[in-house]
Amino acid sequence: MLRSSLLVTVVSLAAAFPAAGQEWARKMFKDTSHDFGTVARAAKAEFLFEFSNLYLEDVHVSNVRSSCGCTSVRVENPSLKTYEKSAIVATFNTKSFQGSRRATLTVTFDKPFYAEVQLQVTGVIRTDVVLDPGSVQLGTLEQGTPAECKVAVNYAGRSDWKIVEVRSPNPHLRGEVVERSRSGGQVGYELVVRLDNDAPLGYLGDYLLLVTNDYQPLQIPVAVEGRISASVTVSPASLFLGVVAPGQTVTKQLVVKAAKPFRIVSIACDDKSFSFETAGADVPKTLHLVPVTFTAGENAGKVSNTIRIETDMGQCRPELSAYAVVGK
């Protein structure tokens, strides 16, 4: 009720104080400005202006627009319920523009009330350095699988231009450059990007920095994207066993699968209220169905714990949360 009351108060002031009427929308954004820095021509340069609905009412983005063709803009999810998140995606058009660029992105809301939020982006697009392709796309990789990609880095200008170092903020990601050509002011490098087999699960969105002997700036960012998936997956990712009465028993099923046949070595949980049927788990299969049984105790409230599954596929040990609510 507090958030709802606050929102109504802000809107009631909008007629007399127009700036106050926009404040509820600005409060949802984590950032309202971004500097892309200096980027190579054709490089992928993208930034997400994240925002979340802090209010009880639904929020809706009716329109997004950019003041400059140097920056394209779109909204990931225009309709948000309470606590849901979205982002305004700003993409620097490094293939079509060059030099110092600036754009104002206007985000228009029509629910729960009309408001506009302006976001600022700036950056410099070099013409003397070109990446081909514009970013490193690793795709979807199974955890434990190393990956390698290559990017051509071409320069036109000084005859003594060099890439002297490749820096990575990610300990699982590294790059090295090999000089392929040098003729007059034309210099060509091959950037070799490698992801090691210890990279954690989830989305990978990072940058490598090419350190050059330029006078200024000295670093050129190269975007690296990919997704690391588990070799063994479990669904559902979170198991809800329902609302049960004290002493009641409920059983639901887990689906454990992989691309190649595997065995389930063990399934464990610290809470003895949870038990598992493992018949047939020692037979190699690409898919195992595992019944999970929860027996409610006498105390009312939420019961939550972690289920750990060990397989014969090396270090792959998927985990998931399991919970139930014991009612009176």
VOVO-381733 format. One record per residue: x, z, y of N, C-alpha, C in turn. Coordinates in steps of 0.02 Angstrom, whole numbers, padded with zeros to 5 digits, always signed. Layout:
<recs>
XZYXZYXZY;...
</recs>
This chain:
<recs>
+00041+00000-00060+00000+00000+00000+00043+00000+00063;+00102+00031+00059+00145+00035+00117+00168-00034+00138;+00190-00075+00088+00212-00142+00105+00155-00183+00134;+00096-00177+00104+00038-00214+00128+00021-00193+00200;+00022-00128+00214+00005-00104+00280+00056-00128+00331;+00120-00127+00311+00172-00149+00356+00163-00223+00373;+00146-00263+00323+00137-00334+00334+00080-00347+00382;+00025-00313+00374-00032-00321+00419-00013-00302+00490;+00027-00249+00496+00048-00227+00563+00091-00280+00596;+00137-00311+00558+00179-00363+00586+00138-00421+00610;+00089-00442+00570+00049-00500+00588+00005-00486+00648;-00019-00426+00653-00063-00409+00710-00025-00413+00776;+00042-00405+00773+00083-00409+00833+00103-00481+00850;+00090-00528+00804+00115-00595+00812+00088-00629+00874;+00025-00618+00890-00004-00651+00948+00030-00631+01013;+00044-00566+01020+00076-00542+01081+00151-00551+01080;+00182-00545+01020+00254-00551+01013+00269-00601+00958;+00275-00666+00973+00283-00717+00921+00342-00704+00875;+00398-00677+00902+00456-00666+00859+00441-00615+00805;+00401-00564+00821+00384-00513+00772+00344-00542+00715;+00305-00594+00728+00265-00624+00676+00306-00662+00625;+00369-00679+00641+00412-00713+00594+00455-00665+00553;+00459-00602+00575+00506-00555+00546+00492-00541+00473;+00429-00538+00453+00412-00524+00383+00442-00578+00337;+00444-00640+00361+00472-00694+00320+00549-00692+00319;+00581-00677+00375+00654-00673+00377+00680-00617+00332;+00642-00563+00326+00664-00506+00286+00671-00524+00212;+00639-00577+00190+00642-00595+00119+00708-00628+00100;+00746-00653+00150+00806-00692+00136+00868-00648+00133;+00910-00662+00083+00973-00628+00075+01023-00651+00128;+01025-00718+00140+01069-00748+00191+01029-00797+00232;+01049-00806+00294+01016-00857+00337+01066-00907+00364;+01129-00903+00344+01179-00953+00365+01232-00960+00310;+01262-01020+00309+01315-01032+00259+01363-01084+00286;+01428-01072+00277+01480-01119+00296+01511-01147+00232;+01504-01213+00222+01533-01244+00163+01609-01249+00167;+01636-01237+00227+01707-01244+00237+01726-01318+00239;+01787-01334+00218+01811-01403+00216+01809-01428+00144;+01772-01483+00133+01762-01508+00065+01784-01581+00062;+01801-01604+00002+01822-01673-00009+01762-01720-00007;+01775-01782+00006+01722-01832+00004+01698-01841-00068;+01632-01847-00076+01599-01855-00141+01598-01791-00182;+01624-01736-00154+01623-01672-00191+01552-01643-00191;+01535-01608-00244+01471-01574-00246+01477-01509-00206;+01434-01502-00156+01433-01442-00113+01360-01420-00106;+01344-01365-00138+01274-01342-00140+01273-01267-00131;+01222-01243-00094+01215-01171-00083+01142-01152-00090;+01130-01094-00121+01062-01069-00131+01048-01011-00083;+01001-01022-00037+00977-00969+00006+00923-00931-00033;+00941-00876-00064+00894-00839-00106+00846-00798-00065;+00784-00794-00088+00735-00751-00056+00688-00723-00109;+00656-00666-00095+00611-00635-00142+00550-00607-00105;+00494-00607-00139+00432-00582-00110+00432-00505-00111;+00437-00475-00052+00439-00403-00046+00369-00372-00038;+00318-00414-00040+00251-00391-00020+00201-00395-00078;+00144-00363-00067+00091-00363-00118+00054-00430-00120;+00051-00464-00064+00017-00529-00060+00061-00584-00089;+00030-00638-00113+00068-00697-00135+00100-00731-00075;+00159-00759-00086+00195-00796-00034+00200-00869-00055;+00190-00915-00007+00193-00986-00024+00232-01025+00030;+00280-01066+00008+00318-01109+00052+00282-01176+00055;+00259-01196+00113+00222-01259+00119+00266-01318+00135;+00326-01305+00165+00369-01361+00184+00440-01336+00197;+00489-01380+00182+00558-01368+00203+00585-01433+00231;+00623-01429+00285+00650-01489+00316+00719-01474+00346;+00758-01528+00353+00825-01522+00381+00830-01562+00445;+00867-01535+00493+00875-01569+00558+00927-01625+00554;+00964-01629+00498+01018-01679+00493+01018-01708+00423;+01029-01774+00419+01032-01806+00354+01094-01787+00314;+01140-01752+00347+01201-01729+00312+01186-01675+00261;+01126-01645+00265+01107-01591+00219+01037-01604+00192;+01031-01609+00126+00966-01614+00093+00942-01544+00076;+00876-01536+00074+00849-01469+00062+00787-01473+00017;+00781-01424-00028+00722-01419-00071+00711-01346-00088;+00651-01331-00112+00635-01263-00132+00628-01261-00208;+00657-01210-00240+00654-01206-00313+00584-01190-00336;+00553-01139-00308+00486-01118-00328+00448-01100-00265;+00398-01139-00245+00364-01127-00181+00315-01069-00182;+00292-01047-00240+00241-00994-00244+00270-00933-00278;+00266-00876-00243+00295-00814-00270+00244-00758-00268;+00239-00722-00324+00201-00660-00326+00249-00602-00310;+00222-00543-00306+00262-00485-00288+00325-00479-00331;+00383-00471-00298+00449-00462-00328+00477-00526-00360;+00440-00581-00361+00469-00642-00388+00520-00671-00340;+00568-00710-00367+00622-00736-00327+00623-00812-00329;+00652-00841-00276+00660-00913-00273+00721-00927-00229;+00732-00991-00213+00788-01009-00170+00775-01074-00135;+00802-01080-00075+00804-01143-00038+00872-01173-00053;+00873-01232-00084+00935-01263-00106+00958-01313-00053;+01017-01299-00023+01046-01343+00027+01104-01382-00004;+01101-01449+00001+01153-01491-00028+01186-01532+00027;+01251-01523+00035+01291-01560+00084+01300-01631+00058;+01281-01682+00096+01284-01751+00074+01354-01779+00089;+01401-01763+00045+01471-01779+00057+01488-01852+00043;+01443-01889+00011+01456-01961-00001+01439-02003+00059;+01389-01982+00098+01363-02023+00152+01387-02003+00221;+01414-01942+00228+01433-01917+00294+01506-01894+00293;+01533-01886+00352+01602-01863+00358+01611-01824+00422;+01667-01787+00425+01681-01749+00485+01645-01683+00488;+01645-01652+00547+01612-01588+00557+01537-01598+00561;+01499-01559+00522+01426-01567+00519+01392-01500+00524;+01332-01502+00552+01292-01441+00560+01218-01460+00552;+01180-01417+00518+01109-01431+00508+01069-01366+00512;+01008-01373+00538+00960-01318+00538+00906-01334+00487;+00896-01289+00439+00845-01298+00388+00786-01254+00406;+00728-01284+00413+00668-01248+00432+00623-01238+00371;+00609-01176+00355+00566-01159+00298+00499-01135+00326;+00446-01169+00307+00379-01153+00332+00338-01119+00278;+00310-01061+00295+00266-01024+00250+00194-01030+00276;+00147-01039+00230+00076-01038+00250+00037-00981+00217;+00070-00943+00173+00038-00885+00142+00089-00829+00138;+00070-00767+00150+00002-00745+00167-00019-00763+00239;+00031-00781+00281+00016-00803+00349+00068-00856+00367;+00056-00889+00422+00102-00941+00445+00165-00909+00473;+00223-00936+00454+00287-00914+00483+00339-00968+00469;+00391-00970+00511+00447-01015+00501+00512-00975+00502;+00557-00992+00455+00624-00962+00453+00674-01018+00458;+00723-01010+00503+00775-01061+00511+00841-01037+00480;+00868-01081+00440+00931-01068+00405+00984-01117+00433;+01046-01093+00440+01098-01134+00469+01152-01150+00417;+01173-01214+00415+01229-01234+00372+01280-01273+00414;+01343-01262+00400+01397-01297+00434+01450-01317+00382;+01493-01362+00401+01547-01382+00357+01584-01443+00383;+01640-01458+00352+01680-01517+00370+01692-01558+00307;+01676-01623+00311+01684-01668+00254+01745-01712+00267;+01796-01705+00225+01857-01744+00233+01846-01816+00210;+01883-01861+00241+01880-01932+00221+01944-01952+00184;+01996-01911+00189+02060-01930+00159+02068-01906+00087;+02023-01862+00065+02025-01837-00004+01958-01852-00038;+01960-01885-00096+01900-01905-00132+01904-01879-00204;+01849-01848-00228+01845-01825-00298+01802-01873-00338;+01824-01887-00399+01785-01931-00444+01791-01905-00515;+01737-01876-00544+01672-01863-00513+01676-01806-00462;+01620-01794-00428+01620-01746-00374+01619-01673-00395;+01611-01660-00459+01612-01592-00485+01628-01594-00560;+01644-01536-00587+01658-01531-00659+01594-01506-00693;+01567-01548-00737+01506-01531-00774+01525-01520-00847;+01526-01457-00868+01545-01440-00936+01487-01446-00985;+01425-01448-00959+01367-01452-01003+01354-01385-01037;+01318-01388-01092+01302-01328-01131+01350-01321-01189;+01383-01264-01192+01434-01252-01243+01416-01192-01286;+01431-01197-01349+01421-01139-01393+01476-01088-01380;+01458-01024-01375+01507-00972-01361+01563-00975-01412;+01625-00969-01388+01683-00973-01431+01713-01042-01436;+01681-01091-01401+01705-01160-01402+01742-01176-01337;+01806-01192-01339+01841-01210-01278+01818-01278-01253;+01829-01292-01189+01808-01356-01161+01860-01382-01112;+01861-01448-01104+01909-01479-01058+01875-01538-01024;+01885-01543-00958+01860-01600-00918+01913-01622-00869;+01907-01685-00846+01956-01712-00800+01922-01741-00738;+01956-01733-00681+01931-01758-00617+01989-01795-00583;+01975-01854-00555+02025-01891-00517+02022-01867-00445;+02081-01852-00417+02087-01830-00347+02129-01883-00312;+02099-01920-00265+02135-01973-00230+02142-01957-00156;+02201-01970-00129+02216-01953-00060+02243-02015-00024;+02225-02023+00039+02251-02077+00081+02273-02046+00148;+02339-02053+00163+02364-02024+00226+02439-02017+00224;+02463-01955+00225+02535-01942+00226+02568-01959+00160;+02628-01987+00163+02663-02006+00102+02690-01946+00064;+02697-01889+00099+02724-01829+00066+02670-01779+00044;+02607-01801+00043+02551-01756+00027+02556-01734-00046;+02543-01669-00058+02547-01642-00126+02494-01589-00138;+02474-01582-00201+02437-01524-00225+02489-01478-00256;+02497-01419-00227+02551-01375-00249+02529-01321-00297;+02462-01309-00301+02438-01255-00345+02363-01264-00357;+02340-01240-00414+02268-01237-00429+02250-01164-00441;+02205-01137-00400+02185-01067-00406+02115-01062-00436;+02106-01010-00475+02040-00998-00506+02021-00925-00498;+01961-00911-00471+01938-00841-00467+01910-00816-00534;+01903-00862-00582+01874-00845-00647+01930-00842-00699;+01940-00785-00732+01996-00779-00780+01988-00824-00841;+01928-00849-00854+01916-00892-00912+01922-00966-00895;+01934-00981-00831+01936-01050-00807+02004-01064-00775;+02034-01119-00793+02098-01136-00763+02104-01211-00754;+02148-01231-00710+02158-01302-00697+02231-01317-00685;+02249-01378-00699+02317-01402-00684+02312-01474-00661;+02359-01495-00619+02358-01563-00593+02419-01602-00618;+02408-01666-00630+02462-01711-00651+02462-01769-00602;+02518-01781-00570+02523-01837-00523+02524-01903-00561;+02478-01947-00544+02472-02011-00580+02500-02070-00540;+02498-02065-00474+02522-02121-00434+02542-02097-00365;+02589-02133-00334+02611-02120-00265+02642-02184-00237;+02609-02210-00187+02632-02272-00157+02616-02271-00083;+02668-02263-00042+02656-02258+00030+02614-02197+00044;+02557-02207+00075+02512-02151+00091+02457-02141+00040;+02459-02177-00017+02409-02171-00069+02436-02126-00125;+02401-02071-00138+02422-02024-00190+02364-02011-00238;+02378-02013-00303+02327-02001-00353+02347-01945-00401;+02301-01898-00410+02312-01843-00458+02255-01842-00509;+02271-01814-00568+02220-01799-00617+02215-01723-00624;+02157-01696-00610+02145-01625-00618+02115-01613-00687;+02150-01573-00728+02126-01556-00795+02098-01485-00792;+02035-01477-00808+02000-01413-00805+01986-01389-00876;+02005-01326-00890+01995-01299-00957+01958-01232-00953;+01910-01225-00998+01873-01162-01006+01893-01133-01073;+01914-01068-01074+01937-01039-01137+01879-01018-01181;+01895-00998-01244+01842-00982-01292+01816-00911-01286;+01840-00873-01235+01815-00806-01224+01765-00801-01166;+01745-00858-01140+01698-00858-01084+01632-00824-01104;+01604-00781-01061+01543-00744-01079+01481-00789-01079;+01430-00765-01111+01366-00801-01113+01336-00808-01044;+01297-00862-01035+01260-00870-00973+01283-00930-00933;+01255-00936-00872+01269-00992-00827+01338-00984-00795;+01375-01037-00793+01440-01038-00760+01435-01080-00697;+01444-01049-00639+01444-01085-00576+01502-01058-00535;+01556-01096-00531+01616-01070-00499+01653-01127-00464;+01710-01110-00433+01751-01160-00399+01824-01151-00418;+01858-01207-00425+01931-01207-00425+01954-01226-00355;+02009-01199-00334+02036-01215-00267+02102-01253-00274;+02103-01314-00246+02164-01353-00245+02203-01335-00182;+02261-01305-00191+02303-01285-00135+02351-01343-00120;+02350-01367-00058+02390-01425-00039+02443-01405+00012;+02485-01454+00030+02534-01443+00083+02509-01469+00150;+02443-01474+00157+02413-01492+00221+02431-01440+00273;+02429-01461+00336+02441-01413+00390+02381-01366+00396;+02321-01394+00391+02259-01354+00392+02201-01401+00378;+02155-01383+00334+02155-01325+00291+02199-01336+00229;+02214-01284+00194+02259-01288+00137+02224-01291+00070;+02158-01278+00068+02123-01274+00004+02064-01322+00001;+02056-01354-00057+02000-01399-00069+01961-01372-00129;+01896-01354-00120+01858-01326-00176+01832-01381-00222;+01832-01367-00287+01804-01412-00337+01753-01371-00378;+01690-01391-00375+01637-01354-00410+01641-01365-00486;+01630-01310-00523+01630-01312-00596+01565-01280-00620;+01527-01316-00662+01463-01291-00686+01457-01300-00761;+01420-01256-00793+01408-01261-00864+01365-01203-00888;+01351-01202-00951+01312-01147-00980+01341-01130-01049;+01354-01066-01059+01380-01043-01123+01322-01013-01163;+01308-01042-01221+01253-01018-01262+01279-00983-01324;+01239-00939-01351+01259-00902-01411+01255-00947-01472;+01303-00938-01519+01301-00977-01581+01243-00954-01624;+01223-00891-01617+01164-00865-01651+01116-00838-01598;+01054-00860-01600+01005-00839-01551+00949-00798-01584;+00919-00754-01544+00864-00713-01568+00805-00721-01521;+00747-00729-01549+00686-00731-01508+00632-00688-01541;+00593-00653-01499+00599-00651-01427+00662-00614-01404;+00683-00628-01342+00742-00596-01315+00731-00522-01302;+00668-00503-01291+00649-00433-01284+00585-00423-01324;+00585-00374-01369+00529-00364-01417+00485-00306-01394;+00423-00323-01376+00373-00272-01359+00326-00263-01418;+00323-00201-01443+00283-00186-01503+00214-00160-01486;+00197-00157-01422+00130-00140-01402+00120-00066-01385;+00057-00049-01372+00037+00020-01358+00008+00048-01423;+00038+00101-01449+00018+00127-01514+00002+00202-01509;-00040+00225-01554-00058+00296-01557-00004+00335-01594;+00002+00400-01582+00051+00441-01619+00042+00434-01694;+00097+00422-01729+00095+00414-01802+00078+00344-01825;+00056+00300-01780+00037+00232-01799+00099+00189-01812;+00091+00141-01858+00145+00095-01875+00126+00024-01856;+00173-00012-01825+00161-00082-01806+00222-00123-01825;+00211-00184-01848+00266-00228-01869+00262-00295-01833;+00318-00316-01807+00324-00383-01777+00387-00417-01804;+00394-00481-01789+00446-00520-01821+00497-00548-01772;+00560-00545-01791+00614-00577-01753+00632-00643-01786;+00649-00693-01745+00674-00757-01770+00747-00761-01751;+00791-00762-01801+00864-00766-01790+00887-00833-01817;+00917-00874-01774+00935-00942-01797+01001-00966-01768;+01029-01017-01800+01092-01048-01779+01092-01120-01801;+01143-01157-01778+01147-01228-01795+01171-01239-01866;+01206-01190-01895+01230-01197-01963+01212-01134-02003;+01210-01138-02069+01189-01080-02110+01233-01019-02099;+01202-00961-02098+01238-00899-02088+01203-00842-02124;+01238-00786-02133+01209-00726-02163+01202-00672-02110;+01151-00630-02119+01145-00570-02078+01178-00513-02117;+01230-00485-02089+01268-00432-02122+01233-00365-02115;+01209-00351-02054+01175-00287-02043+01132-00291-01980;+01080-00248-01978+01038-00239-01919+01034-00164-01907;+01049-00143-01845+01051-00071-01831+01017-00055-01766;+00992+00007-01762+00962+00034-01702+00973+00109-01703;+00989+00139-01647+01003+00211-01644+00940+00253-01653;+00883+00224-01642+00820+00260-01649+00790+00247-01718;+00779+00300-01757+00753+00293-01825+00679+00275-01826;+00647+00272-01768+00578+00248-01765+00573+00174-01782;+00630+00139-01775+00632+00067-01789+00664+00056-01858;+00633+00015-01898+00661-00003-01964+00655-00078-01974;+00695-00105-02022+00700-00177-02030+00696-00197-02103;+00665-00254-02116+00662-00282-02184+00716-00337-02188;+00766-00327-02229+00823-00374-02232+00827-00411-02298;+00774-00412-02337+00775-00449-02400+00788-00523-02386;+00837-00551-02421+00854-00622-02413+00903-00635-02357;+00922-00583-02319+00968-00594-02263+01038-00612-02285;+01055-00597-02349+01122-00612-02374+01127-00683-02400;+01073-00721-02396+01074-00792-02416+01086-00835-02354;+01137-00880-02354+01151-00921-02295+01092-00966-02278;+01068-00961-02216+01013-01002-02192+01024-01015-02117;+00993-01067-02091+00996-01080-02019+00944-01039-01981;+00896-01012-02017+00843-00972-01985+00824-00914-02030;+00825-00854-02001+00804-00793-02036+00745-00762-01999;+00695-00741-02038+00638-00705-02010+00646-00631-02029;+00650-00588-01978+00664-00517-01989+00606-00475-01964;+00567-00444-02009+00514-00399-01987+00543-00334-01958;+00517-00314-01900+00537-00252-01867+00477-00206-01867;+00485-00145-01893+00429-00097-01895+00445-00038-01851;+00395-00020-01810+00401+00039-01767+00349+00091-01788;+00372+00152-01799+00328+00207-01816+00328+00256-01758;+00270+00263-01726+00265+00305-01666+00272+00379-01683;+00308+00416-01641+00313+00488-01648+00253+00523-01616;+00259+00588-01609+00203+00627-01582+00204+00630-01505;+00261+00616-01475+00267+00621-01402+00245+00556-01368;+00202+00563-01318+00178+00505-01281+00231+00481-01233;+00229+00416-01217+00276+00387-01169+00308+00324-01196;+00353+00296-01157+00387+00234-01176+00447+00250-01221;+00453+00211-01275+00510+00217-01320+00549+00151-01317;+00612+00155-01299+00652+00094-01291+00721+00103-01321;+00745+00051-01354+00812+00053-01383+00839-00017-01393;+00901-00021-01416+00934-00085-01426+00943-00099-01500;+00924-00160-01520+00934-00182-01588+00997-00226-01590;+01043-00210-01635+01107-00246-01641+01109-00282-01708;+01124-00346-01705+01125-00388-01765+01196-00413-01776;+01223-00402-01836+01289-00427-01853+01282-00482-01905;+01318-00537-01893+01315-00594-01939+01385-00607-01967;+01389-00657-02010+01454-00676-02038+01487-00731-01997;+01462-00741-01936+01490-00794-01892+01537-00763-01841;+01588-00730-01865+01640-00704-01821+01616-00650-01774;+01632-00660-01710+01617-00609-01660+01546-00613-01632;+01505-00657-01659+01438-00664-01632+01394-00606-01656;+01377-00561-01610+01335-00504-01626+01278-00499-01575;+01225-00537-01586+01170-00536-01537+01136-00468-01533;+01113-00451-01472+01076-00389-01460+01012-00405-01423;+00963-00362-01431+00901-00368-01393+00871-00299-01383;+00830-00293-01332+00796-00230-01319+00728-00231-01355;+00709-00174-01382+00644-00166-01415+00611-00104-01386;+00547-00109-01370+00513-00052-01341+00439-00051-01359;+00411+00008-01355+00340+00019-01369+00316+00076-01324;+00251+00081-01316+00221+00135-01277+00178+00176-01323;+00193+00240-01329+00153+00286-01370+00100+00318-01326;+00036+00305-01342-00018+00332-01303-00047+00395-01336;-00084+00432-01296-00115+00494-01324-00179+00477-01359;
</recs>
